[in-house]
Amino acid sequence: MIDATIFFGSTEVPCTVSSISKIGACLVVQSTHGIPDVFEFAERDRPTCTCKVVWRDGTRLGVYFR
């Protein structure tokens, strides 16, 4: 798994990437509560990109890269 960070407003949420493709990823977080449907995402040493949530459960987010 890859360590990454979700950014929205002044909030940073650590996450891990359990799977990734050219169009999206599955992100694992402690809790999806409070994470908006659109946010910025960055893997370590990579540029930030905008993500849109396409599905969520208690600890995972399926996102599409915009």
C-alpha positions in Angstrom: 0.0 0.0 0.0 1.1 3.6 -0.7 0.9 6.4 1.9 -1.0 9.5 0.7 -2.9 12.5 1.9 -6.4 13.8 1.3 -6.7 17.7 1.4 -9.9 19.8 1.8 -10.0 23.3 3.2 -7.4 23.4 5.9 -7.9 19.7 6.7 -5.4 16.9 5.9 -6.4 13.3 6.2 -3.8 10.6 6.0 -4.7 7.6 3.8 -3.3 4.6 2.1 -3.9 3.6 -1.5 -5.0 0.0 -1.7 -5.4 0.0 -5.5 -4.8 2.6 -8.3 -5.3 2.9 -12.0 -5.0 5.7 -14.6 -8.6 6.9 -13.9 -9.0 6.3 -10.1 -8.1 4.6 -6.9 -9.4 3.0 -3.7 -8.3 5.0 -0.7 -8.3 3.6 2.9 -8.9 6.1 5.7 -9.7 5.8 9.4 -13.2 7.0 8.7 -14.9 8.4 5.6 -17.2 10.6 7.8 -16.7 14.3 7.0 -14.7 13.7 3.8 -16.4 15.7 1.0 -17.4 14.3 -2.4 -14.6 16.3 -4.1 -11.1 16.9 -2.6 -7.4 17.1 -3.5 -5.3 14.0 -3.2 -1.5 13.6 -3.2 0.8 10.6 -3.1 4.2 11.1 -1.6 6.5 13.0 -4.0 3.7 13.4 -6.7 1.6 16.4 -7.7 -1.8 17.0 -6.2 -4.8 16.0 -8.2 -8.6 16.5 -7.8 -10.7 13.5 -7.0 -14.4 12.8 -7.0 -15.9 10.1 -4.8 -17.9 7.5 -6.7 -18.5 5.2 -3.7 -17.7 5.0 0.0 -18.1 2.7 2.9 -16.9 3.2 6.5 -13.2 3.1 5.8 -12.8 3.2 2.0 -13.3 5.7 -0.8 -13.5 4.8 -4.4 -12.4 7.9 -6.3 -12.2 9.1 -9.9 -9.3 11.4 -10.9 -10.6 14.6 -12.5 
